[in-house]
């Protein structure tokens, strides 16, 4: 796994901040950004209380697609305060995201540390649908990102540290 840049840390901090908004609205504390060339293209908090599939990552991906007018987000990075789940990880691969950066590991539900979807080379054979595995950088500002979760949530999501 690569080391995070200062830009990666800056954007994870932004994800942590917006995840608090999700928490205040009564949803799980997740926040995601799509960034291209250092510019935020889209951002989102969780909306899974209203629609179970409205995870912050998926909403941010859809907004980036709309804002850029393409499903090919291969020049973009997805930032999120918690490791993407399997559902989000498939969407990340389908939108062809080149880099994924996250704060808290989720070994029970993570699409990288548990289910390995983000790094699955087998998906790459279906090039019409899936990208090559993105670069993944996890554990960025993890101790800060954990603060948005209460102890019960951390027990449910698990962490690596």
N, C-alpha and C positions, 0 to 999 in steps of 0.2 A: 504494500500500500504506500502511496506517495505521501510526502509531507505537505501540509496545508500552507498556502501562501497567506500573506497579510490580507489580500482581497478575499480569500476563502473565509478567513476569520471574521472579517467585516460583514460578509453576507450571512454567515451563520448567526452572528449576533443579531442581525435584523430579523432572521427567522425566529429566534428566541423571543424577541420583542413582540412580533405579531402573534406568536403562539399564545401569549398572555391574553390577547384580545379574544381568541377562540375560547380560552378557559373562562373568561368573563361572560361570554355568551352562553355558557353551560355546555360547551362541547369539549372534546378532548383537546389538550393543549398542543396542537400541531400548526406549524406555519411553514410555507414553502415559497421559494422564489425561482423564477427562470431568468437567467442572466446571459446576455450576449455581448461580448466585447466590453465587459465591465459595466453595462447598462442593464438595469432591471427592466425586463420585458413584461413580466407579470408577477403577481404575488397573490397568495391566498391563505386563508385560514381554513380549518376544518368546518364542514357543514354536515357531518354524518348524522347529527341528530335529526335533520330534516330529510336527508336521503343517504342511505347507508354507503353508497359508492362515492359520496362527495368528500373524499379525503383531500387534504390541502394540496398534495402533489398533483392529483388528477385535475383538480380545478385550475391550478396554475398551468399545467400542460395545455388544457383546453383554451385558456385565455391567451397563452403564448401563440398557439396555433391561429387563433382568431386575430391577434395583433400583428403577427408576421405574415399571415395569409398562406401558410404552408404547414403541412404535417411533418416536414423534415426539419427537425430542430437540432441537426447534427453540429451546428456551430454554437450550441447553447450548453450551459451548465445548470443543473437543478441543485438547489440548496434546500435543505430541510433540517429542522431541529432534531428529528428522530429518524432512524433508519426506515426507508420505505418498506411497506409490507409487500407480500407477493403480488397482490392486485396492482399496486402502484408500480412495482418493478417491471411487470409485463408492459404496462403503458409507457414507462420510461424507455424500454427497448423498442417499442413500436414507434414512438416519436423520435427515435434515433438520437437521444441525448448523448453528448460525447463525454460528459463528466458529471458525477454525482458526489456531492459533499454533504455529510450529515453529522449531527452532534452525538446523540445517544444511540448506542447499539441496541438492537432488539433481537437477541438470540432465539427467542421463542417464536417471533412473528416476522423476523426480518427477511427481506428479499435478497440479502447479501450474506449475512452471517448464519442464517438458518436454512433458507431454501436455495440460495446460490443462483437465483434467476438473473441477477445483474451480471454475473460472470459466466453464465452458461454458454459455452462455445457451440453447443448443439443447436441453439436457437438461430445462430448466425447463418446456418445453411438455408434458412428461409428468408433470403435477403429482401424479398418483396415486402415482408412484414417486419422483420427485426433487424436491428443494427448489430454491429460487432459489439462486444461488451464495452461499456463505458469505463473510463478511469473512475475508480471509487476511492474516496478518502473519507474514512469514518473516524469518529471520536473527536471531532474538532470542537473545542470549547465544551467538551462533554460535561464537566462538572457544572458549568453555568447552565447548560441545556437541561440537566437533571433537575435543576431548581424549579422548573415550570411544572414538574410532575410532583404530586404528593406521594407519600410513601405507598399507599395502596396502588396507585397507578404504576409505580416503579416495580412493585411486586408482580403486577399483571404483565408488564411489558418486558421485564428482565433487563439486565444490563451486563456489560462485560467487565465492569470494574467495581 
